Amino acid sequence: MATLHTLAFDNSYSRLPSGLYSRVEPAGFAHPHLVSFNPEAARLLDLEPECAHNPDFVAFFGGQKLLPGSAPLAMKYTGHQFGVYNPDLGDGRGLLLGEVVNAQGETWDLHLKGAGKTPYSRFGDGRAVLRSCIREYLGSEAMHHLGIPSTRALCIVGSDEPVLREKTERGAMLLRLADTHIRFGHFEWLFHSNQPELLKTLADFVITKHFPELADEHDRYTAFFREIVRRTARLMAFWQLVGFAHGVMNTDNFSITGATFDYGPFGFLDVYEPGFICNHSDYNGRYAWNQQPSVGLWNLNALAYALSGLIEKDALVAALQGYEGEFLGAYGTGLRQKLGLRTERPEDHQLAADFLELLARNNADYTRSFRALAHVGSAEGRSPLRDDFLDREAFDAWLRRYRERLHAEGSDDRERAAFMNSVNPKYILRNYMAQIAIDKAEDGDYGEIEKLRMLLTRPFDEQPENEAYAALPPDWGRHLEISCSS
Protein backbone atom coordinates (compact mmCIF):
# COMPACT_ATOMS: atom_id res chain seq x y z
CA MET A 1 0.00 0.00 0.00
CA ALA A 2 1.10 3.55 -0.70
CA THR A 3 1.41 6.48 1.66
CA LEU A 4 0.72 10.09 0.83
CA HIS A 5 4.44 10.53 0.25
CA THR A 6 4.91 7.45 -1.96
CA LEU A 7 2.04 7.66 -4.45
CA ALA A 8 3.14 6.35 -7.84
CA PHE A 9 2.76 9.37 -10.12
CA ASP A 10 3.15 9.11 -13.89
CA ASN A 11 1.99 12.57 -15.15
CA SER A 12 1.86 11.64 -18.84
CA TYR A 13 -0.36 14.62 -19.68
CA SER A 14 2.29 17.02 -18.41
CA ARG A 15 4.71 15.56 -20.96
CA LEU A 16 2.50 16.65 -23.85
CA PRO A 17 3.30 19.95 -25.62
CA SER A 18 3.02 22.84 -23.19
CA GLY A 19 0.42 24.61 -25.32
CA LEU A 20 -2.19 22.24 -23.91
CA TYR A 21 -1.88 23.56 -20.37
CA SER A 22 -0.32 26.04 -17.97
CA ARG A 23 1.69 25.00 -14.94
CA VAL A 24 0.07 26.41 -11.81
CA GLU A 25 0.53 25.66 -8.13
CA PRO A 26 -2.48 25.53 -5.81
CA ALA A 27 -3.37 28.54 -3.70
CA GLY A 28 -3.73 26.87 -0.32
CA PHE A 29 -6.18 27.65 2.42
CA ALA A 30 -4.70 29.26 5.51
CA HIS A 31 -6.65 27.01 7.89
CA PRO A 32 -7.81 23.86 6.08
CA HIS A 33 -9.73 21.10 7.83
CA LEU A 34 -11.15 17.77 6.74
CA VAL A 35 -14.88 17.79 6.00
CA SER A 36 -15.29 14.28 4.61
CA PHE A 37 -13.14 11.38 3.43
CA ASN A 38 -14.06 8.48 1.15
CA PRO A 39 -12.07 5.32 2.00
CA GLU A 40 -13.42 3.55 -1.12
CA ALA A 41 -11.81 6.17 -3.35
CA ALA A 42 -8.61 5.99 -1.31
CA ARG A 43 -8.34 2.29 -2.12
CA LEU A 44 -8.38 3.14 -5.84
CA LEU A 45 -5.06 4.88 -5.16
CA ASP A 46 -3.79 2.06 -2.91
CA LEU A 47 -4.02 4.42 0.07
CA GLU A 48 -4.85 3.05 3.51
CA PRO A 49 -7.87 4.79 5.09
CA GLU A 50 -5.62 5.84 7.98
CA CYS A 51 -3.95 8.33 5.63
CA ALA A 52 -6.76 10.77 6.36
CA HIS A 53 -5.44 11.11 9.92
CA ASN A 54 -2.03 12.21 8.69
CA PRO A 55 -1.58 15.96 9.31
CA ASP A 56 -0.27 16.27 5.76
CA PHE A 57 -3.57 15.05 4.32
CA VAL A 58 -5.40 18.37 4.65
CA ALA A 59 -2.21 20.21 3.72
CA PHE A 60 -1.97 18.31 0.43
CA PHE A 61 -5.65 18.48 -0.44
CA GLY A 62 -6.18 21.95 0.98
CA GLY A 63 -3.52 23.30 -1.35
CA GLN A 64 -0.83 24.09 1.23
CA LYS A 65 1.67 21.47 0.07
CA LEU A 66 2.42 19.62 -3.15
CA LEU A 67 2.22 15.85 -3.20
CA PRO A 68 5.68 14.43 -3.93
CA GLY A 69 5.81 13.49 -7.60
CA SER A 70 2.83 15.60 -8.65
CA ALA A 71 2.97 18.11 -11.50
CA PRO A 72 0.08 20.57 -11.07
CA LEU A 73 -1.34 22.12 -14.22
CA ALA A 74 -4.45 23.83 -15.54
CA MET A 75 -5.78 22.41 -18.80
CA LYS A 76 -6.76 24.61 -21.72
CA TYR A 77 -9.96 23.75 -23.60
CA THR A 78 -13.04 25.49 -25.00
CA GLY A 79 -16.56 24.33 -25.72
CA HIS A 80 -20.16 25.10 -26.54
CA GLN A 81 -22.03 26.54 -23.57
CA PHE A 82 -25.80 26.42 -23.99
CA GLY A 83 -25.22 25.97 -27.71
CA VAL A 84 -22.83 28.91 -28.16
CA TYR A 85 -19.12 28.40 -28.78
CA ASN A 86 -16.96 30.02 -26.09
CA PRO A 87 -13.23 30.23 -26.95
CA ASP A 88 -12.29 31.52 -23.51
CA LEU A 89 -12.48 28.42 -21.33
CA GLY A 90 -10.15 26.11 -19.43
CA ASP A 91 -9.54 24.94 -15.87
CA GLY A 92 -10.49 28.14 -14.13
CA ARG A 93 -10.71 26.80 -10.58
CA GLY A 94 -9.22 23.35 -10.65
CA LEU A 95 -5.81 21.80 -11.16
CA LEU A 96 -4.74 18.41 -12.42
CA LEU A 97 -2.26 17.51 -9.69
CA GLY A 98 -1.06 14.46 -11.57
CA GLU A 99 -1.83 10.89 -12.54
CA VAL A 100 -1.44 8.07 -10.03
CA VAL A 101 -0.95 4.47 -11.17
CA ASN A 102 -2.24 1.85 -8.73
CA ALA A 103 -1.10 -1.74 -8.24
CA GLN A 104 -3.61 -2.98 -10.84
CA GLY A 105 -2.09 -0.68 -13.45
CA GLU A 106 -5.07 1.66 -13.44
CA THR A 107 -4.33 5.36 -13.87
CA TRP A 108 -6.33 7.92 -11.92
CA ASP A 109 -6.19 11.66 -12.45
CA LEU A 110 -6.07 13.62 -9.20
CA HIS A 111 -7.87 16.89 -9.78
CA LEU A 112 -8.12 19.52 -7.03
CA LYS A 113 -11.25 21.58 -7.50
CA GLY A 114 -11.28 25.05 -5.94
CA ALA A 115 -7.48 25.38 -5.92
CA GLY A 116 -7.35 29.07 -6.84
CA LYS A 117 -6.89 31.25 -9.90
CA THR A 118 -5.38 30.03 -13.15
CA PRO A 119 -4.74 31.76 -16.49
CA TYR A 120 -8.24 30.54 -17.49
CA SER A 121 -10.17 31.94 -14.51
CA ARG A 122 -11.32 35.00 -16.47
CA PHE A 123 -13.04 37.12 -13.82
CA GLY A 124 -13.48 34.25 -11.35
CA ASP A 125 -11.76 33.78 -8.01
CA GLY A 126 -10.72 30.19 -8.70
CA ARG A 127 -12.50 28.90 -5.63
CA ALA A 128 -15.26 26.38 -5.00
CA VAL A 129 -17.66 26.56 -2.09
CA LEU A 130 -18.60 23.98 0.50
CA ARG A 131 -22.11 23.64 -0.92
CA SER A 132 -20.99 22.64 -4.41
CA CYS A 133 -18.25 20.35 -3.13
CA ILE A 134 -20.74 18.41 -1.01
CA ARG A 135 -23.11 18.03 -3.96
CA GLU A 136 -20.40 16.73 -6.29
CA TYR A 137 -18.88 14.49 -3.61
CA LEU A 138 -22.21 12.80 -2.91
CA GLY A 139 -23.52 12.94 -6.47
CA SER A 140 -20.52 11.27 -8.08
CA GLU A 141 -20.47 8.50 -5.48
CA ALA A 142 -24.22 7.97 -5.85
CA MET A 143 -23.89 7.58 -9.62
CA HIS A 144 -20.97 5.17 -9.31
CA HIS A 145 -22.90 2.89 -6.99
CA LEU A 146 -25.89 2.99 -9.32
CA GLY A 147 -23.57 1.39 -11.86
CA ILE A 148 -23.21 4.47 -14.06
CA PRO A 149 -19.77 5.58 -15.32
CA SER A 150 -18.72 8.56 -13.25
CA THR A 151 -15.85 10.44 -11.73
CA ARG A 152 -15.19 9.64 -8.06
CA ALA A 153 -14.35 11.82 -5.06
CA LEU A 154 -11.67 11.26 -2.43
CA CYS A 155 -12.35 14.05 0.03
CA ILE A 156 -13.62 17.52 0.82
CA VAL A 157 -11.33 19.96 2.61
CA GLY A 158 -13.01 22.98 4.15
CA SER A 159 -11.80 26.39 5.23
CA ASP A 160 -12.83 29.60 6.93
CA GLU A 161 -12.10 31.57 3.75
CA PRO A 162 -15.10 33.66 2.62
CA VAL A 163 -16.15 33.22 -1.02
CA LEU A 164 -18.75 35.48 -2.61
CA ARG A 165 -21.44 33.89 -4.76
CA GLU A 166 -25.13 34.86 -4.55
CA LYS A 167 -24.18 35.27 -0.90
CA THR A 168 -20.97 34.89 1.08
CA GLU A 169 -20.11 31.22 1.56
CA ARG A 170 -17.12 29.27 2.83
CA GLY A 171 -14.48 28.05 0.43
CA ALA A 172 -13.72 24.34 0.08
CA MET A 173 -11.73 22.00 -2.15
CA LEU A 174 -12.77 18.68 -3.63
CA LEU A 175 -10.28 16.04 -4.74
CA ARG A 176 -11.80 14.40 -7.80
CA LEU A 177 -10.64 11.13 -9.38
CA ALA A 178 -11.19 10.29 -13.04
CA ASP A 179 -9.66 8.07 -15.70
CA THR A 180 -9.08 11.31 -17.61
CA HIS A 181 -10.07 14.97 -17.52
CA ILE A 182 -9.88 15.33 -21.31
CA ARG A 183 -13.14 16.67 -22.67
CA PHE A 184 -14.86 17.19 -26.00
CA GLY A 185 -13.81 20.81 -25.54
CA HIS A 186 -10.09 19.99 -25.77
CA PHE A 187 -10.53 18.96 -29.40
CA GLU A 188 -12.87 21.85 -30.13
CA TRP A 189 -10.25 24.31 -28.96
CA LEU A 190 -7.49 22.83 -31.11
CA PHE A 191 -9.75 22.70 -34.17
CA HIS A 192 -11.19 26.21 -33.86
CA SER A 193 -7.78 27.69 -33.09
CA ASN A 194 -6.33 25.97 -36.19
CA GLN A 195 -3.80 23.69 -34.48
CA PRO A 196 -4.20 20.46 -36.49
CA GLU A 197 -0.86 18.94 -35.54
CA LEU A 198 -1.49 19.42 -31.83
CA LEU A 199 -5.02 18.02 -32.28
CA LYS A 200 -3.56 14.90 -33.90
CA THR A 201 -1.01 14.62 -31.08
CA LEU A 202 -3.79 14.77 -28.48
CA ALA A 203 -5.92 12.24 -30.36
CA ASP A 204 -2.97 9.84 -30.57
CA PHE A 205 -2.35 10.31 -26.85
CA VAL A 206 -5.98 9.61 -25.92
CA ILE A 207 -6.19 6.52 -28.13
CA THR A 208 -2.94 5.07 -26.84
CA LYS A 209 -3.76 5.74 -23.19
CA HIS A 210 -7.52 5.28 -22.98
CA PHE A 211 -8.49 3.24 -26.05
CA PRO A 212 -5.46 0.94 -26.49
CA GLU A 213 -7.60 -1.73 -28.16
CA LEU A 214 -8.00 0.69 -31.10
CA ALA A 215 -4.33 1.59 -31.48
CA ASP A 216 -3.69 -0.98 -34.23
CA GLU A 217 -6.93 -0.34 -36.14
CA HIS A 218 -6.44 0.51 -39.82
CA ASP A 219 -8.53 3.68 -39.42
CA ARG A 220 -8.11 4.22 -35.72
CA TYR A 221 -9.45 7.77 -35.67
CA THR A 222 -12.77 6.60 -37.11
CA ALA A 223 -12.86 3.69 -34.66
CA PHE A 224 -12.05 6.14 -31.88
CA PHE A 225 -14.99 8.38 -32.75
CA ARG A 226 -17.37 5.43 -33.15
CA GLU A 227 -16.46 4.29 -29.64
CA ILE A 228 -17.05 7.77 -28.22
CA VAL A 229 -20.47 7.80 -29.89
CA ARG A 230 -21.28 4.38 -28.43
CA ARG A 231 -20.21 5.30 -24.91
CA THR A 232 -22.01 8.64 -24.96
CA ALA A 233 -25.23 7.07 -26.24
CA ARG A 234 -25.14 4.45 -23.49
CA LEU A 235 -24.38 7.08 -20.85
CA MET A 236 -27.43 9.09 -21.93
CA ALA A 237 -29.55 5.93 -21.68
CA PHE A 238 -28.25 5.24 -18.17
CA TRP A 239 -29.04 8.81 -17.09
CA GLN A 240 -32.60 8.51 -18.38
CA LEU A 241 -33.17 5.13 -16.75
CA VAL A 242 -32.32 6.37 -13.24
CA GLY A 243 -33.98 9.76 -13.72
CA PHE A 244 -30.74 11.75 -13.52
CA ALA A 245 -30.59 15.29 -14.90
CA HIS A 246 -27.13 16.77 -15.41
CA GLY A 247 -28.15 20.41 -15.74
CA VAL A 248 -25.14 21.80 -17.66
CA MET A 249 -24.51 19.55 -20.66
CA ASN A 250 -22.02 21.89 -22.31
CA THR A 251 -19.40 20.21 -24.49
CA ASP A 252 -16.67 21.22 -22.05
CA ASN A 253 -18.50 19.10 -19.45
CA PHE A 254 -18.44 15.90 -21.56
CA SER A 255 -15.70 13.38 -20.88
CA ILE A 256 -13.99 11.87 -23.91
CA THR A 257 -14.23 8.42 -22.25
CA GLY A 258 -17.98 8.53 -21.55
CA ALA A 259 -18.13 9.13 -17.79
CA THR A 260 -20.51 11.45 -15.96
CA PHE A 261 -18.44 14.55 -15.48
CA ASP A 262 -18.53 18.01 -13.86
CA TYR A 263 -21.43 17.81 -11.42
CA GLY A 264 -23.07 21.21 -11.08
CA PRO A 265 -26.80 21.84 -10.67
CA PHE A 266 -27.73 18.17 -11.18
CA GLY A 267 -30.82 16.51 -9.80
CA PHE A 268 -32.73 13.23 -9.72
CA LEU A 269 -36.40 13.13 -10.65
CA ASP A 270 -38.84 13.11 -7.77
CA VAL A 271 -42.24 13.04 -9.50
CA TYR A 272 -41.97 11.89 -13.09
CA GLU A 273 -41.81 15.19 -14.92
CA PRO A 274 -40.23 14.68 -18.36
CA GLY A 275 -39.61 18.41 -18.80
CA PHE A 276 -37.80 18.68 -15.46
CA ILE A 277 -35.20 21.49 -15.44
CA CYS A 278 -32.75 21.14 -12.57
CA ASN A 279 -30.69 24.26 -13.32
CA HIS A 280 -32.50 27.52 -12.57
CA SER A 281 -30.12 29.29 -14.98
CA ASP A 282 -31.40 27.17 -17.88
CA TYR A 283 -34.14 29.62 -18.79
CA ASN A 284 -35.10 27.96 -22.08
CA GLY A 285 -34.92 24.38 -20.86
CA ARG A 286 -32.13 23.40 -23.25
CA TYR A 287 -30.90 20.82 -20.76
CA ALA A 288 -34.27 19.62 -19.46
CA TRP A 289 -34.32 15.94 -18.52
CA ASN A 290 -36.19 14.80 -21.62
CA GLN A 291 -33.79 16.74 -23.88
CA GLN A 292 -30.65 14.97 -22.66
CA PRO A 293 -30.50 12.24 -25.35
CA SER A 294 -30.76 14.80 -28.16
CA VAL A 295 -28.19 17.05 -26.49
CA GLY A 296 -25.81 14.12 -26.26
CA LEU A 297 -26.07 13.77 -30.06
CA TRP A 298 -25.70 17.54 -30.53
CA ASN A 299 -22.49 17.47 -28.53
CA LEU A 300 -21.19 14.56 -30.58
CA ASN A 301 -21.86 16.58 -33.73
CA ALA A 302 -19.72 19.39 -32.29
CA LEU A 303 -16.96 16.88 -31.58
CA ALA A 304 -17.30 15.39 -35.08
CA TYR A 305 -16.74 18.85 -36.56
CA ALA A 306 -13.61 19.22 -34.43
CA LEU A 307 -12.29 15.85 -35.65
CA SER A 308 -13.09 16.50 -39.31
CA GLY A 309 -9.41 17.00 -40.11
CA LEU A 310 -8.67 13.43 -39.05
CA ILE A 311 -11.80 11.58 -40.22
CA GLU A 312 -13.62 11.64 -43.55
CA LYS A 313 -17.05 13.27 -43.53
CA ASP A 314 -18.87 10.09 -44.60
CA ALA A 315 -17.26 8.16 -41.74
CA LEU A 316 -18.25 10.84 -39.23
CA VAL A 317 -21.83 10.85 -40.51
CA ALA A 318 -22.01 7.05 -40.37
CA ALA A 319 -20.74 7.03 -36.80
CA LEU A 320 -23.27 9.66 -35.76
CA GLN A 321 -26.07 7.71 -37.41
CA GLY A 322 -25.27 4.85 -35.05
CA TYR A 323 -26.12 6.96 -32.01
CA GLU A 324 -29.88 6.53 -32.10
CA GLY A 325 -29.78 2.76 -32.35
CA GLU A 326 -27.20 2.49 -29.58
CA PHE A 327 -29.23 4.74 -27.30
CA LEU A 328 -32.56 3.07 -28.01
CA GLY A 329 -31.05 -0.37 -27.58
CA ALA A 330 -29.58 0.41 -24.17
CA TYR A 331 -32.64 2.35 -23.05
CA GLY A 332 -35.10 -0.27 -24.26
CA THR A 333 -33.19 -3.07 -22.55
CA GLY A 334 -33.02 -1.02 -19.36
CA LEU A 335 -36.75 -0.28 -19.38
CA ARG A 336 -37.62 -3.96 -19.82
CA GLN A 337 -35.36 -4.75 -16.89
CA LYS A 338 -37.02 -2.06 -14.77
CA LEU A 339 -40.34 -3.74 -15.54
CA GLY A 340 -38.91 -7.14 -14.65
CA LEU A 341 -39.24 -8.54 -18.16
CA ARG A 342 -36.65 -11.13 -19.10
CA THR A 343 -37.60 -11.54 -22.76
CA GLU A 344 -38.28 -9.05 -25.54
CA ARG A 345 -41.67 -8.73 -27.18
CA PRO A 346 -43.05 -6.16 -29.67
CA GLU A 347 -45.57 -4.78 -27.17
CA ASP A 348 -42.96 -3.99 -24.50
CA HIS A 349 -42.16 -0.50 -25.74
CA GLN A 350 -45.79 0.61 -25.58
CA LEU A 351 -46.30 -1.05 -22.19
CA ALA A 352 -43.34 0.90 -20.76
CA ALA A 353 -44.36 4.15 -22.48
CA ASP A 354 -47.87 3.89 -21.10
CA PHE A 355 -46.56 3.34 -17.57
CA LEU A 356 -44.39 6.44 -17.85
CA GLU A 357 -47.35 8.42 -19.16
CA LEU A 358 -49.36 7.24 -16.14
CA LEU A 359 -46.61 8.44 -13.84
CA ALA A 360 -46.55 11.85 -15.53
CA ARG A 361 -50.31 12.35 -15.53
CA ASN A 362 -50.63 11.37 -11.87
CA ASN A 363 -47.53 13.17 -10.52
CA ALA A 364 -46.23 9.84 -9.28
CA ASP A 365 -42.71 9.47 -7.93
CA TYR A 366 -40.37 7.95 -10.53
CA THR A 367 -38.02 5.98 -8.27
CA ARG A 368 -40.63 4.81 -5.75
CA SER A 369 -43.08 3.69 -8.45
CA PHE A 370 -40.64 1.42 -10.23
CA ARG A 371 -39.41 0.04 -6.91
CA ALA A 372 -42.99 -0.69 -5.78
CA LEU A 373 -43.79 -2.41 -9.07
CA ALA A 374 -41.56 -5.29 -7.97
CA HIS A 375 -44.14 -6.17 -5.34
CA VAL A 376 -47.07 -6.34 -7.78
CA GLY A 377 -48.02 -9.99 -7.99
CA SER A 378 -48.85 -11.64 -11.29
CA ALA A 379 -52.12 -12.96 -9.84
CA GLU A 380 -55.30 -10.88 -9.74
CA GLY A 381 -55.68 -8.68 -6.71
CA ARG A 382 -55.35 -5.14 -5.48
CA SER A 383 -51.91 -3.54 -5.58
CA PRO A 384 -50.79 -1.03 -2.92
CA LEU A 385 -49.18 0.94 -5.76
CA ARG A 386 -52.71 1.77 -6.96
CA ASP A 387 -53.11 4.31 -4.13
CA ASP A 388 -50.34 6.46 -5.63
CA PHE A 389 -52.47 7.17 -8.72
CA LEU A 390 -55.35 9.60 -8.89
CA ASP A 391 -56.67 7.91 -12.03
CA ARG A 392 -57.04 4.45 -10.56
CA GLU A 393 -59.09 3.08 -13.42
CA ALA A 394 -56.27 3.89 -15.83
CA PHE A 395 -53.79 2.22 -13.49
CA ASP A 396 -56.00 -0.87 -13.20
CA ALA A 397 -56.21 -1.11 -16.99
CA TRP A 398 -52.45 -0.86 -17.35
CA LEU A 399 -51.91 -3.39 -14.55
CA ARG A 400 -54.08 -5.94 -16.36
CA ARG A 401 -51.86 -5.62 -19.44
CA TYR A 402 -48.73 -5.88 -17.30
CA ARG A 403 -49.95 -9.05 -15.62
CA GLU A 404 -50.83 -10.56 -19.00
CA ARG A 405 -47.30 -9.79 -20.15
CA LEU A 406 -45.84 -11.46 -17.04
CA HIS A 407 -47.94 -14.56 -17.63
CA ALA A 408 -46.81 -14.66 -21.26
CA GLU A 409 -43.20 -15.27 -20.20
CA GLY A 410 -44.02 -17.44 -17.20
CA SER A 411 -42.68 -14.92 -14.73
CA ASP A 412 -42.02 -16.12 -11.17
CA ASP A 413 -43.04 -13.40 -8.69
CA ARG A 414 -40.24 -14.03 -6.22
CA GLU A 415 -37.48 -14.18 -8.83
CA ARG A 416 -38.87 -11.17 -10.64
CA ALA A 417 -39.04 -9.08 -7.45
CA ALA A 418 -35.41 -9.87 -6.62
CA PHE A 419 -34.33 -9.01 -10.16
CA MET A 420 -36.30 -5.73 -10.24
CA ASN A 421 -34.89 -4.69 -6.89
CA SER A 422 -31.42 -5.15 -8.31
CA VAL A 423 -32.03 -2.62 -11.08
CA ASN A 424 -34.56 -0.21 -9.52
CA PRO A 425 -32.87 1.69 -6.67
CA LYS A 426 -34.64 2.31 -3.42
CA TYR A 427 -32.36 5.22 -2.53
CA ILE A 428 -31.26 8.11 -4.72
CA LEU A 429 -29.67 11.44 -3.82
CA ARG A 430 -32.72 13.65 -3.79
CA ASN A 431 -32.02 17.38 -3.74
CA TYR A 432 -33.58 17.87 -0.32
CA MET A 433 -31.27 15.22 1.17
CA ALA A 434 -28.20 16.98 -0.18
CA GLN A 435 -29.55 20.30 1.07
CA ILE A 436 -29.96 18.99 4.61
CA ALA A 437 -26.35 17.77 4.56
CA ILE A 438 -25.23 21.18 3.26
CA ASP A 439 -27.17 23.10 5.89
CA LYS A 440 -25.72 20.98 8.68
CA ALA A 441 -22.21 21.22 7.27
CA GLU A 442 -22.42 24.99 7.10
CA ASP A 443 -23.13 24.85 10.84
CA GLY A 444 -20.08 22.64 11.37
CA ASP A 445 -21.84 19.27 11.52
CA TYR A 446 -20.45 16.92 8.85
CA GLY A 447 -22.13 13.75 10.07
CA GLU A 448 -24.96 13.83 7.53
CA ILE A 449 -22.48 13.84 4.63
CA GLU A 450 -20.99 10.57 5.85
CA LYS A 451 -24.41 9.09 6.56
CA LEU A 452 -25.55 9.83 3.01
CA ARG A 453 -22.30 8.59 1.52
CA MET A 454 -22.75 5.26 3.27
CA LEU A 455 -26.46 5.08 2.38
CA LEU A 456 -25.72 5.64 -1.31
CA THR A 457 -23.11 2.87 -1.48
CA ARG A 458 -26.03 0.39 -1.30
CA PRO A 459 -28.85 2.04 -3.28
CA PHE A 460 -30.57 -1.24 -4.16
CA ASP A 461 -30.61 -2.72 -0.64
CA GLU A 462 -33.61 -2.37 1.67
CA GLN A 463 -31.62 -0.85 4.56
CA PRO A 464 -34.60 -0.81 7.00
CA GLU A 465 -32.66 1.41 9.39
CA ASN A 466 -32.64 4.10 6.66
CA GLU A 467 -36.25 3.76 5.52
CA ALA A 468 -36.94 7.47 6.05
CA TYR A 469 -34.55 8.31 3.18
CA ALA A 470 -36.79 6.38 0.76
CA ALA A 471 -39.87 8.45 1.62
CA LEU A 472 -41.38 11.13 -0.59
CA PRO A 473 -39.57 14.46 -0.23
CA PRO A 474 -41.08 17.01 2.13
CA ASP A 475 -43.05 19.86 0.59
CA TRP A 476 -40.15 22.31 1.01
CA GLY A 477 -37.81 19.93 -0.81
CA ARG A 478 -39.86 19.27 -3.95
CA HIS A 479 -38.86 22.26 -6.05
CA LEU A 480 -35.44 23.38 -4.84
CA GLU A 481 -33.64 25.71 -7.24
CA ILE A 482 -30.04 24.75 -7.96
CA SER A 483 -27.70 27.21 -9.66
CA CYS A 484 -24.46 26.90 -11.63
CA SER A 485 -22.56 29.03 -9.12
CA SER A 486 -20.01 27.17 -7.06
Summary of the structure (lengths in Angstrom):
residues: 486
radius of gyration: 23.1
end to end distance: 34.5
largest distance: 68.7
contacts: 1649
relative contact order: 0.11
helix: 46%
strand: 15%
